[in-house]
């Protein structure tokens, strides 16, 4: 028989959200995320480079990494994740 492994919660320092969103097309995943403050958007489909998406991302103070910037290269995305985790940024 298995033993329960959960522990009492402890206070932790707040950290930035790290999130991957997936779902069927057309439900508003991209549109909603582009409004989050200072979002670092890694666009693997290239759809968020359209003018209305770019305007929404700019208004929220976000940054964009698209296919033309290396978002389809797994190593480049890992490099960006490492940089986000280790470098000071807004």
C-alpha positions in Angstrom: 0.0 0.0 0.0 1.3 3.5 -0.9 2.0 6.1 1.7 0.8 9.7 1.3 3.7 12.0 0.5 2.2 15.4 0.7 3.7 17.8 3.2 2.4 20.9 5.0 2.7 24.0 2.8 5.5 26.4 3.6 5.7 30.1 2.9 7.6 30.7 -0.4 8.8 33.8 -2.2 6.5 34.8 -5.0 7.9 34.0 -8.5 7.0 34.8 -12.0 4.5 32.5 -13.7 5.9 30.0 -16.1 3.1 28.6 -18.3 2.3 26.7 -21.4 -1.2 27.0 -22.8 -2.8 24.6 -25.2 -6.3 24.1 -26.6 -8.4 24.0 -29.7 -8.0 26.7 -32.3 -10.1 29.9 -32.0 -10.7 29.8 -28.2 -8.6 33.0 -27.5 -5.4 31.5 -26.2 -3.1 34.0 -28.0 -5.4 36.9 -27.7 -5.7 36.6 -24.0 -2.0 36.0 -23.2 -0.9 39.0 -25.2 -2.6 41.3 -22.7 -0.7 40.0 -19.7 1.8 42.5 -18.3 5.4 42.2 -19.6 4.7 38.8 -21.3 7.7 37.2 -23.1 5.7 35.6 -25.9 7.4 32.7 -27.8 5.3 32.3 -30.9 5.9 28.9 -32.5 3.1 29.3 -35.1 3.9 32.8 -36.3 0.3 34.0 -35.9 1.0 36.7 -33.3 3.0 38.8 -35.7 -0.1 40.2 -37.2 -0.7 43.9 -36.6 -3.5 43.7 -34.1 -1.7 41.0 -32.1 1.6 43.1 -32.1 -0.3 46.2 -31.0 -1.9 44.3 -28.1 1.5 42.9 -27.0 3.2 46.3 -27.3 0.4 47.9 -25.2 1.0 45.4 -22.4 4.8 45.9 -22.4 5.5 42.4 -23.7 8.2 41.0 -25.9 7.9 38.8 -29.0 10.1 35.9 -30.2 8.7 34.5 -33.5 9.8 31.9 -36.1 12.0 34.5 -37.8 13.8 35.0 -34.4 14.4 31.3 -33.8 11.2 30.1 -32.0 11.1 26.9 -34.1 14.6 25.9 -33.0 14.4 23.9 -29.8 17.9 24.8 -28.7 17.2 28.5 -29.3 14.0 28.3 -27.2 15.9 26.5 -24.4 18.5 29.2 -24.6 15.8 31.9 -24.2 14.3 30.0 -21.2 17.7 29.8 -19.6 18.3 33.5 -20.2 14.9 34.4 -18.7 15.7 32.3 -15.6 19.2 33.8 -15.1 19.2 37.4 -16.5 17.6 40.4 -14.9 14.7 41.7 -17.0 11.4 43.5 -16.7 
